[in-house]
Amino acid sequence: MSKLGKISKGEKCSVKGCAKEAVRSLPIDDVTAAGIEVHGTRRVYLCRDHYKQYKKSTKKEQMVDKWRYGGRIKKFDSPVNTYVKTGT
Ligand SMILES: [Zn+2]
């Protein structure tokens, strides 16, 4: 009767300065990449609030990526390549 994504009761949020009960466990890399400071080794625990914050940050990041690839990246690409070629 176990549900995926749920964690055992009694775990506390791994975010610095937060002592709420955790609702999710995630790879620490994903959480730090979202700009959240946590302590732990491989997996960290997030309370509901910080999990929300984590989801928001990752969503924002994806949108920024899309926006970048949609427009600007191409313009920056060619001059950089030219510089690399002339440099050698
Ligand atoms: Zn928390």
PDB file of the backbone (N, CA, C, O) and the ligand in Angstrom, with CONECT records:
HET     ZN  A 101       1
ATOM      1  N   MET A   1       0.823  -1.214   0.000  1.00  0.00           N
ATOM      2  CA  MET A   1       0.000   0.000   0.000  1.00  0.00           C
ATOM      3  C   MET A   1       0.850   1.255   0.000  1.00  0.00           C
ATOM      4  O   MET A   1       0.482   2.256   0.615  1.00  0.00           O
ATOM      5  N   SER A   2       1.961   1.214  -0.670  1.00  0.00           N
ATOM      6  CA  SER A   2       2.830   2.388  -0.688  1.00  0.00           C
ATOM      7  C   SER A   2       2.609   3.186  -1.960  1.00  0.00           C
ATOM      8  O   SER A   2       2.369   2.630  -3.032  1.00  0.00           O
ATOM      9  N   LYS A   3       2.694   4.484  -1.819  1.00  0.00           N
ATOM     10  CA  LYS A   3       2.514   5.345  -2.988  1.00  0.00           C
ATOM     11  C   LYS A   3       3.860   5.893  -3.446  1.00  0.00           C
ATOM     12  O   LYS A   3       4.680   6.305  -2.626  1.00  0.00           O
ATOM     13  N   LEU A   4       4.077   5.895  -4.725  1.00  0.00           N
ATOM     14  CA  LEU A   4       5.321   6.447  -5.246  1.00  0.00           C
ATOM     15  C   LEU A   4       5.405   7.946  -4.998  1.00  0.00           C
ATOM     16  O   LEU A   4       4.407   8.660  -5.090  1.00  0.00           O
ATOM     17  N   GLY A   5       6.593   8.406  -4.687  1.00  0.00           N
ATOM     18  CA  GLY A   5       6.776   9.837  -4.470  1.00  0.00           C
ATOM     19  C   GLY A   5       6.556  10.243  -3.030  1.00  0.00           C
ATOM     20  O   GLY A   5       7.059  11.271  -2.576  1.00  0.00           O
ATOM     21  N   LYS A   6       5.794   9.420  -2.309  1.00  0.00           N
ATOM     22  CA  LYS A   6       5.586   9.736  -0.901  1.00  0.00           C
ATOM     23  C   LYS A   6       6.782   9.247  -0.100  1.00  0.00           C
ATOM     24  O   LYS A   6       7.494   8.330  -0.512  1.00  0.00           O
ATOM     25  N   ILE A   7       6.986   9.863   1.032  1.00  0.00           N
ATOM     26  CA  ILE A   7       8.098   9.434   1.866  1.00  0.00           C
ATOM     27  C   ILE A   7       7.595   9.066   3.245  1.00  0.00           C
ATOM     28  O   ILE A   7       6.469   9.391   3.622  1.00  0.00           O
ATOM     29  N   SER A   8       8.443   8.388   3.987  1.00  0.00           N
ATOM     30  CA  SER A   8       8.018   7.927   5.306  1.00  0.00           C
ATOM     31  C   SER A   8       7.799   9.107   6.245  1.00  0.00           C
ATOM     32  O   SER A   8       8.441  10.150   6.125  1.00  0.00           O
ATOM     33  N   LYS A   9       6.909   8.920   7.149  1.00  0.00           N
ATOM     34  CA  LYS A   9       6.563  10.008   8.067  1.00  0.00           C
ATOM     35  C   LYS A   9       7.708  10.295   9.014  1.00  0.00           C
ATOM     36  O   LYS A   9       8.494   9.409   9.347  1.00  0.00           O
ATOM     37  N   GLY A  10       7.793  11.534   9.440  1.00  0.00           N
ATOM     38  CA  GLY A  10       8.806  11.895  10.424  1.00  0.00           C
ATOM     39  C   GLY A  10      10.028  12.532   9.818  1.00  0.00           C
ATOM     40  O   GLY A  10      10.861  13.079  10.540  1.00  0.00           O
ATOM     41  N   GLU A  11      10.158  12.473   8.479  1.00  0.00           N
ATOM     42  CA  GLU A  11      11.293  13.136   7.850  1.00  0.00           C
ATOM     43  C   GLU A  11      11.072  14.639   7.870  1.00  0.00           C
ATOM     44  O   GLU A  11       9.958  15.135   7.700  1.00  0.00           O
ATOM     45  N   LYS A  12      12.170  15.340   8.082  1.00  0.00           N
ATOM     46  CA  LYS A  12      12.076  16.801   8.110  1.00  0.00           C
ATOM     47  C   LYS A  12      12.650  17.395   6.829  1.00  0.00           C
ATOM     48  O   LYS A  12      13.493  16.795   6.162  1.00  0.00           O
ATOM     49  N   CYS A  13      12.176  18.569   6.515  1.00  0.00           N
ATOM     50  CA  CYS A  13      12.645  19.297   5.341  1.00  0.00           C
ATOM     51  C   CYS A  13      14.157  19.532   5.434  1.00  0.00           C
ATOM     52  O   CYS A  13      14.672  19.871   6.499  1.00  0.00           O
ATOM     53  N   SER A  14      14.856  19.352   4.325  1.00  0.00           N
ATOM     54  CA  SER A  14      16.316  19.481   4.319  1.00  0.00           C
ATOM     55  C   SER A  14      16.788  20.895   4.034  1.00  0.00           C
ATOM     56  O   SER A  14      17.990  21.160   4.027  1.00  0.00           O
ATOM     57  N   VAL A  15      15.862  21.796   3.801  1.00  0.00           N
ATOM     58  CA  VAL A  15      16.244  23.175   3.521  1.00  0.00           C
ATOM     59  C   VAL A  15      16.775  23.828   4.786  1.00  0.00           C
ATOM     60  O   VAL A  15      16.242  23.645   5.880  1.00  0.00           O
ATOM     61  N   LYS A  16      17.849  24.599   4.599  1.00  0.00           N
ATOM     62  CA  LYS A  16      18.480  25.250   5.736  1.00  0.00           C
ATOM     63  C   LYS A  16      17.489  26.154   6.454  1.00  0.00           C
ATOM     64  O   LYS A  16      16.822  26.982   5.835  1.00  0.00           O
ATOM     65  N   GLY A  17      17.404  25.984   7.754  1.00  0.00           N
ATOM     66  CA  GLY A  17      16.539  26.839   8.553  1.00  0.00           C
ATOM     67  C   GLY A  17      15.080  26.427   8.535  1.00  0.00           C
ATOM     68  O   GLY A  17      14.248  27.109   9.132  1.00  0.00           O
ATOM     69  N   CYS A  18      14.749  25.345   7.876  1.00  0.00           N
ATOM     70  CA  CYS A  18      13.362  24.886   7.814  1.00  0.00           C
ATOM     71  C   CYS A  18      13.253  23.557   8.558  1.00  0.00           C
ATOM     72  O   CYS A  18      14.068  22.655   8.360  1.00  0.00           O
ATOM     73  N   ALA A  19      12.248  23.446   9.407  1.00  0.00           N
ATOM     74  CA  ALA A  19      12.102  22.218  10.191  1.00  0.00           C
ATOM     75  C   ALA A  19      10.706  21.634  10.028  1.00  0.00           C
ATOM     76  O   ALA A  19      10.211  20.932  10.911  1.00  0.00           O
ATOM     77  N   LYS A  20      10.082  21.923   8.909  1.00  0.00           N
ATOM     78  CA  LYS A  20       8.745  21.383   8.678  1.00  0.00           C
ATOM     79  C   LYS A  20       8.811  19.937   8.249  1.00  0.00           C
ATOM     80  O   LYS A  20       9.863  19.429   7.860  1.00  0.00           O
ATOM     81  N   GLU A  21       7.682  19.292   8.325  1.00  0.00           N
ATOM     82  CA  GLU A  21       7.632  17.901   7.915  1.00  0.00           C
ATOM     83  C   GLU A  21       7.732  17.805   6.400  1.00  0.00           C
ATOM     84  O   GLU A  21       7.070  18.549   5.676  1.00  0.00           O
ATOM     85  N   ALA A  22       8.567  16.882   5.926  1.00  0.00           N
ATOM     86  CA  ALA A  22       8.806  16.755   4.492  1.00  0.00           C
ATOM     87  C   ALA A  22       7.691  15.968   3.825  1.00  0.00           C
ATOM     88  O   ALA A  22       7.095  15.077   4.430  1.00  0.00           O
ATOM     89  N   VAL A  23       7.420  16.305   2.582  1.00  0.00           N
ATOM     90  CA  VAL A  23       6.407  15.577   1.822  1.00  0.00           C
ATOM     91  C   VAL A  23       7.014  14.880   0.608  1.00  0.00           C
ATOM     92  O   VAL A  23       6.409  13.964   0.051  1.00  0.00           O
ATOM     93  N   ARG A  24       8.196  15.303   0.201  1.00  0.00           N
ATOM     94  CA  ARG A  24       8.812  14.717  -0.989  1.00  0.00           C
ATOM     95  C   ARG A  24      10.305  14.517  -0.761  1.00  0.00           C
ATOM     96  O   ARG A  24      10.937  15.271  -0.022  1.00  0.00           O
ATOM     97  N   SER A  25      10.858  13.502  -1.398  1.00  0.00           N
ATOM     98  CA  SER A  25      12.309  13.364  -1.436  1.00  0.00           C
ATOM     99  C   SER A  25      12.760  13.493  -2.878  1.00  0.00           C
ATOM    100  O   SER A  25      12.125  12.970  -3.793  1.00  0.00           O
ATOM    101  N   LEU A  26      13.864  14.197  -3.064  1.00  0.00           N
ATOM    102  CA  LEU A  26      14.348  14.492  -4.413  1.00  0.00           C
ATOM    103  C   LEU A  26      15.863  14.385  -4.460  1.00  0.00           C
ATOM    104  O   LEU A  26      16.521  14.483  -3.424  1.00  0.00           O
ATOM    105  N   PRO A  27      16.431  14.185  -5.659  1.00  0.00           N
ATOM    106  CA  PRO A  27      17.889  14.212  -5.786  1.00  0.00           C
ATOM    107  C   PRO A  27      18.402  15.610  -5.441  1.00  0.00           C
ATOM    108  O   PRO A  27      17.830  16.611  -5.871  1.00  0.00           O
ATOM    109  N   ILE A  28      19.470  15.668  -4.670  1.00  0.00           N
ATOM    110  CA  ILE A  28      19.952  16.963  -4.198  1.00  0.00           C
ATOM    111  C   ILE A  28      20.345  17.864  -5.364  1.00  0.00           C
ATOM    112  O   ILE A  28      20.194  19.083  -5.275  1.00  0.00           O
ATOM    113  N   ASP A  29      20.838  17.294  -6.442  1.00  0.00           N
ATOM    114  CA  ASP A  29      21.241  18.108  -7.588  1.00  0.00           C
ATOM    115  C   ASP A  29      20.074  18.891  -8.162  1.00  0.00           C
ATOM    116  O   ASP A  29      20.210  20.060  -8.523  1.00  0.00           O
ATOM    117  N   ASP A  30      18.935  18.237  -8.240  1.00  0.00           N
ATOM    118  CA  ASP A  30      17.761  18.911  -8.789  1.00  0.00           C
ATOM    119  C   ASP A  30      17.347  20.086  -7.922  1.00  0.00           C
ATOM    120  O   ASP A  30      16.949  21.141  -8.415  1.00  0.00           O
ATOM    121  N   VAL A  31      17.452  19.877  -6.618  1.00  0.00           N
ATOM    122  CA  VAL A  31      16.985  20.915  -5.699  1.00  0.00           C
ATOM    123  C   VAL A  31      17.941  22.103  -5.686  1.00  0.00           C
ATOM    124  O   VAL A  31      17.504  23.254  -5.706  1.00  0.00           O
ATOM    125  N   THR A  32      19.231  21.833  -5.652  1.00  0.00           N
ATOM    126  CA  THR A  32      20.184  22.942  -5.661  1.00  0.00           C
ATOM    127  C   THR A  32      20.149  23.669  -7.002  1.00  0.00           C
ATOM    128  O   THR A  32      20.359  24.881  -7.062  1.00  0.00           O
ATOM    129  N   ALA A  33      19.887  22.933  -8.068  1.00  0.00           N
ATOM    130  CA  ALA A  33      19.784  23.568  -9.384  1.00  0.00           C
ATOM    131  C   ALA A  33      18.608  24.532  -9.439  1.00  0.00           C
ATOM    132  O   ALA A  33      18.602  25.477 -10.227  1.00  0.00           O
ATOM    133  N   ALA A  34      17.629  24.288  -8.607  1.00  0.00           N
ATOM    134  CA  ALA A  34      16.468  25.179  -8.556  1.00  0.00           C
ATOM    135  C   ALA A  34      16.734  26.385  -7.664  1.00  0.00           C
ATOM    136  O   ALA A  34      15.861  27.232  -7.477  1.00  0.00           O
ATOM    137  N   GLY A  35      17.948  26.459  -7.114  1.00  0.00           N
ATOM    138  CA  GLY A  35      18.316  27.617  -6.319  1.00  0.00           C
ATOM    139  C   GLY A  35      17.929  27.508  -4.855  1.00  0.00           C
ATOM    140  O   GLY A  35      17.895  28.512  -4.143  1.00  0.00           O
ATOM    141  N   ILE A  36      17.639  26.299  -4.403  1.00  0.00           N
ATOM    142  CA  ILE A  36      17.258  26.096  -3.008  1.00  0.00           C
ATOM    143  C   ILE A  36      18.441  25.504  -2.256  1.00  0.00           C
ATOM    144  O   ILE A  36      19.038  24.516  -2.683  1.00  0.00           O
ATOM    145  N   GLU A  37      18.762  26.122  -1.141  1.00  0.00           N
ATOM    146  CA  GLU A  37      19.894  25.664  -0.348  1.00  0.00           C
ATOM    147  C   GLU A  37      19.467  24.556   0.598  1.00  0.00           C
ATOM    148  O   GLU A  37      18.606  24.751   1.456  1.00  0.00           O
ATOM    149  N   VAL A  38      20.075  23.399   0.433  1.00  0.00           N
ATOM    150  CA  VAL A  38      19.735  22.266   1.284  1.00  0.00           C
ATOM    151  C   VAL A  38      20.991  21.627   1.839  1.00  0.00           C
ATOM    152  O   VAL A  38      22.082  21.797   1.295  1.00  0.00           O
ATOM    153  N   HIS A  39      20.829  20.897   2.919  1.00  0.00           N
ATOM    154  CA  HIS A  39      21.941  20.097   3.402  1.00  0.00           C
ATOM    155  C   HIS A  39      21.567  18.636   3.244  1.00  0.00           C
ATOM    156  O   HIS A  39      20.419  18.253   3.465  1.00  0.00           O
ATOM    157  N   GLY A  40      22.535  17.826   2.863  1.00  0.00           N
ATOM    158  CA  GLY A  40      22.269  16.414   2.639  1.00  0.00           C
ATOM    159  C   GLY A  40      23.310  15.852   1.706  1.00  0.00           C
ATOM    160  O   GLY A  40      24.263  16.542   1.344  1.00  0.00           O
ATOM    161  N   THR A  41      23.138  14.613   1.316  1.00  0.00           N
ATOM    162  CA  THR A  41      24.122  14.013   0.430  1.00  0.00           C
ATOM    163  C   THR A  41      23.536  13.794  -0.960  1.00  0.00           C
ATOM    164  O   THR A  41      23.753  14.603  -1.863  1.00  0.00           O
ATOM    165  N   ARG A  42      22.806  12.720  -1.129  1.00  0.00           N
ATOM    166  CA  ARG A  42      22.286  12.460  -2.469  1.00  0.00           C
ATOM    167  C   ARG A  42      20.828  12.824  -2.590  1.00  0.00           C
ATOM    168  O   ARG A  42      20.401  13.429  -3.573  1.00  0.00           O
ATOM    169  N   ARG A  43      20.076  12.453  -1.591  1.00  0.00           N
ATOM    170  CA  ARG A  43      18.641  12.749  -1.628  1.00  0.00           C
ATOM    171  C   ARG A  43      18.313  13.714  -0.501  1.00  0.00           C
ATOM    172  O   ARG A  43      18.862  13.624   0.596  1.00  0.00           O
ATOM    173  N   VAL A  44      17.431  14.613  -0.785  1.00  0.00           N
ATOM    174  CA  VAL A  44      17.020  15.567   0.227  1.00  0.00           C
ATOM    175  C   VAL A  44      15.500  15.537   0.344  1.00  0.00           C
ATOM    176  O   VAL A  44      14.797  15.041  -0.536  1.00  0.00           O
ATOM    177  N   TYR A  45      15.024  16.075   1.439  1.00  0.00           N
ATOM    178  CA  TYR A  45      13.593  16.087   1.686  1.00  0.00           C
ATOM    179  C   TYR A  45      13.073  17.507   1.665  1.00  0.00           C
ATOM    180  O   TYR A  45      13.712  18.432   2.168  1.00  0.00           O
ATOM    181  N   LEU A  46      11.918  17.660   1.082  1.00  0.00           N
ATOM    182  CA  LEU A  46      11.323  18.989   1.011  1.00  0.00           C
ATOM    183  C   LEU A  46       9.941  18.985   1.653  1.00  0.00           C
ATOM    184  O   LEU A  46       9.157  18.054   1.469  1.00  0.00           O
ATOM    185  N   CYS A  47       9.659  20.036   2.402  1.00  0.00           N
ATOM    186  CA  CYS A  47       8.308  20.222   2.921  1.00  0.00           C
ATOM    187  C   CYS A  47       7.420  20.721   1.788  1.00  0.00           C
ATOM    188  O   CYS A  47       7.897  20.980   0.683  1.00  0.00           O
ATOM    189  N   ARG A  48       6.155  20.850   2.062  1.00  0.00           N
ATOM    190  CA  ARG A  48       5.235  21.222   1.003  1.00  0.00           C
ATOM    191  C   ARG A  48       5.581  22.596   0.426  1.00  0.00           C
ATOM    192  O   ARG A  48       5.532  22.796  -0.787  1.00  0.00           O
ATOM    193  N   ASP A  49       5.923  23.522   1.286  1.00  0.00           N
ATOM    194  CA  ASP A  49       6.241  24.873   0.823  1.00  0.00           C
ATOM    195  C   ASP A  49       7.458  24.888  -0.082  1.00  0.00           C
ATOM    196  O   ASP A  49       7.457  25.511  -1.143  1.00  0.00           O
ATOM    197  N   HIS A  50       8.498  24.189   0.358  1.00  0.00           N
ATOM    198  CA  HIS A  50       9.715  24.211  -0.428  1.00  0.00           C
ATOM    199  C   HIS A  50       9.584  23.365  -1.683  1.00  0.00           C
ATOM    200  O   HIS A  50      10.253  23.623  -2.684  1.00  0.00           O
ATOM    201  N   TYR A  51       8.737  22.369  -1.634  1.00  0.00           N
ATOM    202  CA  TYR A  51       8.482  21.596  -2.842  1.00  0.00           C
ATOM    203  C   TYR A  51       7.787  22.468  -3.883  1.00  0.00           C
ATOM    204  O   TYR A  51       8.078  22.388  -5.076  1.00  0.00           O
ATOM    205  N   LYS A  52       6.873  23.293  -3.414  1.00  0.00           N
ATOM    206  CA  LYS A  52       6.212  24.249  -4.301  1.00  0.00           C
ATOM    207  C   LYS A  52       7.235  25.186  -4.927  1.00  0.00           C
ATOM    208  O   LYS A  52       7.233  25.439  -6.132  1.00  0.00           O
ATOM    209  N   GLN A  53       8.109  25.690  -4.061  1.00  0.00           N
ATOM    210  CA  GLN A  53       9.138  26.612  -4.525  1.00  0.00           C
ATOM    211  C   GLN A  53      10.027  25.928  -5.563  1.00  0.00           C
ATOM    212  O   GLN A  53      10.405  26.524  -6.571  1.00  0.00           O
ATOM    213  N   TYR A  54      10.347  24.681  -5.294  1.00  0.00           N
ATOM    214  CA  TYR A  54      11.185  23.903  -6.203  1.00  0.00           C
ATOM    215  C   TYR A  54      10.499  23.750  -7.557  1.00  0.00           C
ATOM    216  O   TYR A  54      11.118  23.950  -8.602  1.00  0.00           O
ATOM    217  N   LYS A  55       9.225  23.394  -7.529  1.00  0.00           N
ATOM    218  CA  LYS A  55       8.500  23.197  -8.783  1.00  0.00           C
ATOM    219  C   LYS A  55       8.396  24.496  -9.572  1.00  0.00           C
ATOM    220  O   LYS A  55       8.507  24.507 -10.798  1.00  0.00           O
ATOM    221  N   LYS A  56       8.181  25.582  -8.853  1.00  0.00           N
ATOM    222  CA  LYS A  56       8.100  26.888  -9.503  1.00  0.00           C
ATOM    223  C   LYS A  56       9.424  27.204 -10.201  1.00  0.00           C
ATOM    224  O   LYS A  56       9.441  27.623 -11.358  1.00  0.00           O
ATOM    225  N   SER A  57      10.516  27.001  -9.495  1.00  0.00           N
ATOM    226  CA  SER A  57      11.823  27.351 -10.039  1.00  0.00           C
ATOM    227  C   SER A  57      12.142  26.528 -11.273  1.00  0.00           C
ATOM    228  O   SER A  57      12.655  27.059 -12.258  1.00  0.00           O
ATOM    229  N   THR A  58      11.846  25.252 -11.230  1.00  0.00           N
ATOM    230  CA  THR A  58      12.174  24.412 -12.375  1.00  0.00           C
ATOM    231  C   THR A  58      11.318  24.810 -13.568  1.00  0.00           C
ATOM    232  O   THR A  58      11.788  24.799 -14.706  1.00  0.00           O
ATOM    233  N   LYS A  59      10.082  25.154 -13.315  1.00  0.00           N
ATOM    234  CA  LYS A  59       9.210  25.571 -14.400  1.00  0.00           C
ATOM    235  C   LYS A  59       9.753  26.848 -15.048  1.00  0.00           C
ATOM    236  O   LYS A  59       9.795  26.979 -16.271  1.00  0.00           O
ATOM    237  N   LYS A  60      10.163  27.775 -14.196  1.00  0.00           N
ATOM    238  CA  LYS A  60      10.684  29.041 -14.680  1.00  0.00           C
ATOM    239  C   LYS A  60      11.927  28.802 -15.535  1.00  0.00           C
ATOM    240  O   LYS A  60      12.097  29.415 -16.589  1.00  0.00           O
ATOM    241  N   GLU A  61      12.782  27.913 -15.069  1.00  0.00           N
ATOM    242  CA  GLU A  61      14.006  27.622 -15.785  1.00  0.00           C
ATOM    243  C   GLU A  61      13.710  27.082 -17.180  1.00  0.00           C
ATOM    244  O   GLU A  61      14.326  27.492 -18.164  1.00  0.00           O
ATOM    245  N   GLN A  62      12.769  26.168 -17.247  1.00  0.00           N
ATOM    246  CA  GLN A  62      12.426  25.595 -18.536  1.00  0.00           C
ATOM    247  C   GLN A  62      11.898  26.661 -19.481  1.00  0.00           C
ATOM    248  O   GLN A  62      12.198  26.652 -20.674  1.00  0.00           O
ATOM    249  N   MET A  63      11.112  27.573 -18.939  1.00  0.00           N
ATOM    250  CA  MET A  63      10.571  28.626 -19.780  1.00  0.00           C
ATOM    251  C   MET A  63      11.675  29.542 -20.291  1.00  0.00           C
ATOM    252  O   MET A  63      11.654  29.958 -21.449  1.00  0.00           O
ATOM    253  N   VAL A  64      12.622  29.852 -19.444  1.00  0.00           N
ATOM    254  CA  VAL A  64      13.742  30.690 -19.851  1.00  0.00           C
ATOM    255  C   VAL A  64      14.538  29.994 -20.944  1.00  0.00           C
ATOM    256  O   VAL A  64      14.955  30.626 -21.915  1.00  0.00           O
ATOM    257  N   ASP A  65      14.748  28.698 -20.785  1.00  0.00           N
ATOM    258  CA  ASP A  65      15.466  27.942 -21.797  1.00  0.00           C
ATOM    259  C   ASP A  65      14.768  28.027 -23.144  1.00  0.00           C
ATOM    260  O   ASP A  65      15.397  28.271 -24.173  1.00  0.00           O
ATOM    261  N   LYS A  66      13.481  27.825 -23.120  1.00  0.00           N
ATOM    262  CA  LYS A  66      12.711  27.861 -24.348  1.00  0.00           C
ATOM    263  C   LYS A  66      12.851  29.220 -25.015  1.00  0.00           C
ATOM    264  O   LYS A  66      13.055  29.334 -26.223  1.00  0.00           O
ATOM    265  N   TRP A  67      12.732  30.236 -24.185  1.00  0.00           N
ATOM    266  CA  TRP A  67      12.799  31.596 -24.688  1.00  0.00           C
ATOM    267  C   TRP A  67      14.168  31.853 -25.308  1.00  0.00           C
ATOM    268  O   TRP A  67      14.275  32.482 -26.361  1.00  0.00           O
ATOM    269  N   ARG A  68      15.203  31.366 -24.653  1.00  0.00           N
ATOM    270  CA  ARG A  68      16.551  31.579 -25.155  1.00  0.00           C
ATOM    271  C   ARG A  68      16.762  30.848 -26.477  1.00  0.00           C
ATOM    272  O   ARG A  68      17.284  31.416 -27.437  1.00  0.00           O
ATOM    273  N   TYR A  69      16.357  29.605 -26.514  1.00  0.00           N
ATOM    274  CA  TYR A  69      16.567  28.844 -27.736  1.00  0.00           C
ATOM    275  C   TYR A  69      15.672  29.343 -28.855  1.00  0.00           C
ATOM    276  O   TYR A  69      15.997  29.210 -30.035  1.00  0.00           O
ATOM    277  N   GLY A  70      14.537  29.922 -28.469  1.00  0.00           N
ATOM    278  CA  GLY A  70      13.595  30.396 -29.477  1.00  0.00           C
ATOM    279  C   GLY A  70      14.130  31.600 -30.218  1.00  0.00           C
ATOM    280  O   GLY A  70      13.801  31.790 -31.389  1.00  0.00           O
ATOM    281  N   GLY A  71      14.944  32.422 -29.576  1.00  0.00           N
ATOM    282  CA  GLY A  71      15.335  33.660 -30.211  1.00  0.00           C
ATOM    283  C   GLY A  71      16.814  33.937 -30.243  1.00  0.00           C
ATOM    284  O   GLY A  71      17.425  33.984 -31.311  1.00  0.00           O
ATOM    285  N   ARG A  72      17.388  34.120 -29.076  1.00  0.00           N
ATOM    286  CA  ARG A  72      18.690  34.788 -29.046  1.00  0.00           C
ATOM    287  C   ARG A  72      19.871  33.893 -29.375  1.00  0.00           C
ATOM    288  O   ARG A  72      20.835  34.326 -30.007  1.00  0.00           O
ATOM    289  N   ILE A  73      19.791  32.650 -28.944  1.00  0.00           N
ATOM    290  CA  ILE A  73      20.958  31.778 -29.036  1.00  0.00           C
ATOM    291  C   ILE A  73      21.569  31.804 -30.434  1.00  0.00           C
ATOM    292  O   ILE A  73      22.788  31.887 -30.585  1.00  0.00           O
ATOM    293  N   LYS A  74      20.729  31.735 -31.436  1.00  0.00           N
ATOM    294  CA  LYS A  74      21.236  31.664 -32.807  1.00  0.00           C
ATOM    295  C   LYS A  74      22.095  32.874 -33.160  1.00  0.00           C
ATOM    296  O   LYS A  74      23.143  32.749 -33.795  1.00  0.00           O
ATOM    297  N   LYS A  75      21.635  34.034 -32.740  1.00  0.00           N
ATOM    298  CA  LYS A  75      22.364  35.248 -33.064  1.00  0.00           C
ATOM    299  C   LYS A  75      23.752  35.266 -32.424  1.00  0.00           C
ATOM    300  O   LYS A  75      24.725  35.742 -33.008  1.00  0.00           O
ATOM    301  N   PHE A  76      23.809  34.721 -31.185  1.00  0.00           N
ATOM    302  CA  PHE A  76      25.094  34.708 -30.495  1.00  0.00           C
ATOM    303  C   PHE A  76      26.006  33.620 -31.030  1.00  0.00           C
ATOM    304  O   PHE A  76      27.228  33.707 -30.907  1.00  0.00           O
ATOM    305  N   ASP A  77      25.416  32.604 -31.618  1.00  0.00           N
ATOM    306  CA  ASP A  77      26.172  31.425 -32.001  1.00  0.00           C
ATOM    307  C   ASP A  77      27.237  31.715 -33.042  1.00  0.00           C
ATOM    308  O   ASP A  77      28.400  31.359 -32.852  1.00  0.00           O
ATOM    309  N   SER A  78      26.863  32.348 -34.126  1.00  0.00           N
ATOM    310  CA  SER A  78      27.807  32.481 -35.236  1.00  0.00           C
ATOM    311  C   SER A  78      29.018  33.363 -34.912  1.00  0.00           C
ATOM    312  O   SER A  78      30.136  32.977 -35.252  1.00  0.00           O
ATOM    313  N   PRO A  79      28.853  34.517 -34.279  1.00  0.00           N
ATOM    314  CA  PRO A  79      30.044  35.317 -33.975  1.00  0.00           C
ATOM    315  C   PRO A  79      31.023  34.565 -33.076  1.00  0.00           C
ATOM    316  O   PRO A  79      32.237  34.657 -33.262  1.00  0.00           O
ATOM    317  N   VAL A  80      30.497  33.823 -32.104  1.00  0.00           N
ATOM    318  CA  VAL A  80      31.375  33.089 -31.191  1.00  0.00           C
ATOM    319  C   VAL A  80      32.193  32.067 -31.960  1.00  0.00           C
ATOM    320  O   VAL A  80      33.397  31.932 -31.743  1.00  0.00           O
ATOM    321  N   ASN A  81      31.540  31.352 -32.855  1.00  0.00           N
ATOM    322  CA  ASN A  81      32.250  30.356 -33.644  1.00  0.00           C
ATOM    323  C   ASN A  81      33.339  30.997 -34.500  1.00  0.00           C
ATOM    324  O   ASN A  81      34.421  30.432 -34.660  1.00  0.00           O
ATOM    325  N   THR A  82      33.055  32.162 -35.043  1.00  0.00           N
ATOM    326  CA  THR A  82      34.025  32.848 -35.873  1.00  0.00           C
ATOM    327  C   THR A  82      35.262  33.230 -35.058  1.00  0.00           C
ATOM    328  O   THR A  82      36.400  33.097 -35.508  1.00  0.00           O
ATOM    329  N   TYR A  83      34.995  33.704 -33.852  1.00  0.00           N
ATOM    330  CA  TYR A  83      36.125  34.086 -32.993  1.00  0.00           C
ATOM    331  C   TYR A  83      37.012  32.904 -32.669  1.00  0.00           C
ATOM    332  O   TYR A  83      38.237  33.017 -32.631  1.00  0.00           O
ATOM    333  N   VAL A  84      36.368  31.755 -32.434  1.00  0.00           N
ATOM    334  CA  VAL A  84      37.141  30.570 -32.101  1.00  0.00           C
ATOM    335  C   VAL A  84      38.036  30.177 -33.272  1.00  0.00           C
ATOM    336  O   VAL A  84      39.192  29.796 -33.087  1.00  0.00           O
ATOM    337  N   LYS A  85      37.489  30.275 -34.465  1.00  0.00           N
ATOM    338  CA  LYS A  85      38.235  29.872 -35.635  1.00  0.00           C
ATOM    339  C   LYS A  85      39.442  30.797 -35.880  1.00  0.00           C
ATOM    340  O   LYS A  85      40.551  30.327 -36.136  1.00  0.00           O
ATOM    341  N   THR A  86      39.211  32.108 -35.799  1.00  0.00           N
ATOM    342  CA  THR A  86      40.304  33.026 -36.061  1.00  0.00           C
ATOM    343  C   THR A  86      41.346  32.980 -34.951  1.00  0.00           C
ATOM    344  O   THR A  86      42.501  33.348 -35.169  1.00  0.00           O
ATOM    345  N   GLY A  87      40.953  32.537 -33.774  1.00  0.00           N
ATOM    346  CA  GLY A  87      41.870  32.519 -32.631  1.00  0.00           C
ATOM    347  C   GLY A  87      42.985  31.514 -32.795  1.00  0.00           C
ATOM    348  O   GLY A  87      44.077  31.713 -32.261  1.00  0.00           O
ATOM    349  N   THR A  88      42.740  30.447 -33.514  1.00  0.00           N
ATOM    350  CA  THR A  88      43.758  29.402 -33.583  1.00  0.00           C
ATOM    351  C   THR A  88      44.760  29.582 -34.706  1.00  0.00           C
ATOM    352  O   THR A  88      45.664  28.763 -34.863  1.00  0.00           O
TER     353      THR A  88
HETATM  354 ZN    ZN A 101      10.973  23.418   4.069  1.00  0.00          ZN2+
END
